[in-house]
Every structure is written in C-alpha cells, then in structure tokens.
Amino acid sequence: MKTLKAKQLTRIYGEKELFKNISFLINEHDHIALIGTNGTGKTSLFNVIAGEVSPDSGSFEKPNDYRIGYLKQDPKFDENSTILEAILNSDEKIFQTIKRYETLLQEYSDKPNNKEIFERYLNVQNQMDQQNAWNIESRVKSILNKLKITNLTQKISELSGGQRKRVGLAQVLIQDFDLLLLDEPTNHLDFDSIKWLEEYLNDYQGALLVITHDRYFLDAITTHIFELSFGKLYQYKGNYESFLTQKSKREQKEVETDQKNLKLYKKELDWIKRSPKARSVKQQARVNRFHELEQNLNQAKHEENIEINLSQQRLGKKVLEIKNGYLNFDKTKILDNFNLLVQANDRIGITGINGSGKSTLLNVLANKQPLSNGQLIVGETVKLAYYTQKTEPIPDDKRVINYLNEVGTHITDKFGNVVSTTTLLEQFLFPKFMHGTLIRKLSGGEKRRLYLVKLLMKQPNVLLLDEPTNDLDINTLTVLQDYLNNFVGTVITVSHDRYFLDHVADKLLIFNGDAQIESYSGRLTNYLNKIESKSKNNNFSVNLKSKSQKITKNQKRKLTYAEKIEWDKIEDKINYLEDEKQKIIHQMNQENDYLKLGELQNQLDKLNDDLDKVTKRWDYLSQFVEE
C-alpha cells in the first residue's frame, strides 16, 4: 500500500503562521476533503504537498515512485498550445505517442496523397498498437466529452477562465496518480458534469485530497475531513455531515477544558500571591506548573458564527422588470423576446449551461449591459448591490479598515443599533490585528470576503450575486445563506452550487442555450429530480418545451378580449399570492407545533403551485401584449 506521511509541517506566509507542526497520513484509497476559512492556508498546504513550495520546517515520507497530480484554482498553460496539446503535456511515453498520433492524423486528413506523411502515420499507428494506447485515447476523449470540451484544436489563449479550469481538470484526470489534489474542481462545471465527476471520483482507486465549497459534492465523495483552523489540523472520519457533529463535540470539550484550567489557574494564582517562604522542590514544581497553565489559558480558538443583521431601505412591490427583451452577442442569442417580473422579497436562482448568458442577464438587471431591444424598468425604491465574479480593483497598499471606511465608519443594524466598521470586520472573521493589514497580504478568498462586507455595508434592498460560491469558504457561505434568509429584500443569484441554490432560491431561471430560458417554482433539487425522472421514462428533453412554446408564439399574434381582461388583473393576483406566501412563512418561523407546521407546509406547497401556474400564465400572455 502506497502512503504519504507528513511530519511536523510548518508554513509561514509573510508575518502570518498558516500552520504549525501539523502531521497526517494519507493512505492509498483515502478520499479526504480539506476545509477551513479563507486565509487559513488550504491552498498553501496543497502547494507544499505537491512540492510547489517547501515547508519552513517538517518533512514527508513517501515511496520514490509516488506520483501526485495537482489541479490548481487557476491552471497555467502554454498560451500557444491547443487544448489537446495542453492535456497531453506529459513526459510519459504513452501520452507522447497519442499526441504524435493526433497530429499525424490531422496532417494525413489534410494531405491524404502525401506518401511521407502516410508512412509516418502508419508508423505511429503501430506504436499505438504496441503500447495499447487506444484505450487511453478513448478514455481521454470520453473525459473531455463529459467536461463539455469538444474543439480540441482550439488555442488556450482563446479560452475563458472556466474553460481553462475544465482543461486543467481533464489533464489530471486522464493520468493515474497515487494522490490527486483538486482545488475547487466543481467551479465552472454544470450539473451533468458535476454528477459525472462525483461518480468518477468515487471509483478512483488512488488517494484524493480536495478543497471544495460544494457541500453536496463533499458529502458524495469524501470518507475523511481535514480541517485547518488557527494553524492546527483536525482530522475526522466520515463525510461533511458527520464532521459537523464531531466538530461540535470537540469544541464543547475544549471550552470545558478551558473553564477547568481557568479555575485551577485562579487557585494557583492565589497560592502564588501568598508567597511561600520555603521553596522546596515540590513547591518549585508547582510554580512551574502555574506558569505552564498561564501560557495555555484560552487555547480553545473557534471560528465564530458571522451574524449579519444590517438594515435595508424599504422596497416597493415592483422591483425590476424586463419587457420584450432581446440581446445578441455576435451571432449568439442571449435573450429572445424575454419577459421577467421581479418583485419584493423574490428569491430567484439563475442556473444552466455555461456560456448561455446567465451573468449577462445580471449585467442587464444591474444596468451595466443595454438590451439590443426591449425595456428594463427599475423600481423607484431600488437600492442595488452587485457581487460580481471579479472583485473591483483594490490598491494593494490600501489597508483593510480604510477600504471599508470609503463606505462609512459605521452602519445601522436592523434593530437600530450603530455598528462600527471595526465590529463588522470582527464579525466577518477579520480579527483586530488584521484591520491595519495591507490588502496585498490577504489571500484571494479573504479579499472576496472583504468585498462582500463592503457591498453589504451599503445596506442594499436588492442583491445580485454572480457565482458567490466560487471563492467563499463554507463557513462564510453558511452565514451568507442565513443572512439571505433574513434579508428583507430581493435576491437574484447565478450559481451552479446545488446546496446553495436549494437554500437561497425558491424560483429558478434555467438557461438551456440559444435564448431558451425555462422558469420553475421550487427548489433546484426538485427540478433536477423532475428532469431526470422525465428523461428516464419518456426520453424527455428540456428543450422540447421551449421549442413548442416558440411555435405557439409564432402562430399567435395578439391577446383576445378575455385575455386582455385577464392580463389587467394578473399582476394583482401575483402580488396577492406572494403576500399570502410571506404570511405562511412568517407563521412557520413562529410555530413550534409539528402538526401545525405540517398543515402550514401543505398550504405553502399549494400557494407555490398556484404561484407557479400564474407566473407561467403571465409569461405566456406577456408575449402578445401590444406596447
């Protein structure tokens, strides 16, 4: 059995001690998740394990032929290479043979009458036979297909960040490593690809160490959890759900130990103050134990729960509306006679295939991208904050506290209390000694968290979030979910994170490509189960529905008299159902009787069904409203 043993590893970054004297063992079939708050050193530990950087102290024990594959958050490639060349960029003989075969196949296809090329092509075919490389090539192309990588001749320089990440993932998956290090592998993957990756990794015979924010993914693939916290490494057996239980017990035990030590310290301090005159050997040993107790007081350091209770300005019922929206990029259709009504307290999740225009829709709603045709209506009371995928430029020499003070030195919480930026920073896991830290010393995740704090300090009543789970750690995401659940305003989120969307969105817009956008009322998991069930039983395709709607639209030109009357009243009906829904949710939050909760849940399900039907009816009628 091949194992990797780490002994007493320490890594210091600048003035910050990321981890100190940590030790662990990774066995052959272990599937381990590494978790911790941004800035605790997860990626730094990966870099040390992969040999990218050396630890400040400590060592590894592993076999000489131990092979480690590493998917970085931002994979680097030769910009001039093709996708296939980048993926097959390995010193292994078999991959060099496959690369030559693919190159000569293309040359032979272009010049089938060239005798020299034909001879070389036949030669490399024989090499493929001798090395049994055909199975490897088939595996490579299968993995690329599952990751939605189809044009293997495309240059790396032409790829988006998400496409580069998928190429990097393919590059490490096609090879057989003893240990696979994956840093946020689900970023930029759609649901089909994530599900396939879960199945692939569950069958992976080597060891696996993964950093991920996706809690469903984490639960599906891991057998152990490593947690980095305040320089220490805690190890747990089981998946994420089991880890939460074990961590709670550990922290409770540490608190109890701290309390016992404090009582003993006070007792010993009283003895020291009495200053015994005769210092026997026993007494000196007691003095030594006192100083040891003094050093070890308050050792139980835990990540505090981030509580965000910022106030918001009152929001009117009509928030945002797109009427007959059209938007094209080059020859790609993003929106095609698209209509959307966003109301107060809506929780809308936007998801679907990559490159279909999800982030572009947020840009339209934020008034950063004009429509090609159509109308965007913004409510008068809207105060909007937009959490984009890229953090706004922050001068490296700016300090953390000064960055927030650009918004203000204090804000007001929902209870009317004044909260200083110093207090707010501490609530977001920036301890006081970091408040004067230069921005350039923060990790990427810490910068994203600081950017989020600044947006929330503006106390918006409409939040647009573009892939917030890509850079935030699980602790921050959990608190953000709690905040959004208590947020008195509208939230629109673009995400592929199933867990996050399940907890923050009850309406969905699913982008299927070519401006085909499906609406759904309910949780993402329910939608995916519905699609999977229909696909299995009826060979159902999501696109059939949108295509049939398009045909209907082309046949019908305007509203009938009865439909005009219905259209005049339909928004009031939607408002009424939304109000009733909020009343039920409020009652459920106050109710402790499980029987009563069951009745309220049934009422809520019925309201959601009614709201779904009315919203779909509004969507249909809006196509034929004459402006």
Helices and strands as residue ranges (DSSP letters): E 4-13, E 16-26, E 31-35, H 42-50, E 57-61, E 68-71, H 83-87, H 93-110, H 115-130, H 133-146, G 156-158, H 161-173, E 179-183, H 191-202, E 207-211, H 215-221, E 224-229, E 232-237, H 240-273, H 281-295, E 318-329, E 332-343, E 347-352, H 358-365, E 373-378, E 384-387, H 400-405, E 410-412, E 418-420, H 421-427, G 432-434, G 439-441, H 444-457, E 462-466, G 468-470, H 474-486, E 490-494, H 498-504, E 507-511, E 517-521, H 524-538, H 542-555, H 561-590, H 594-622
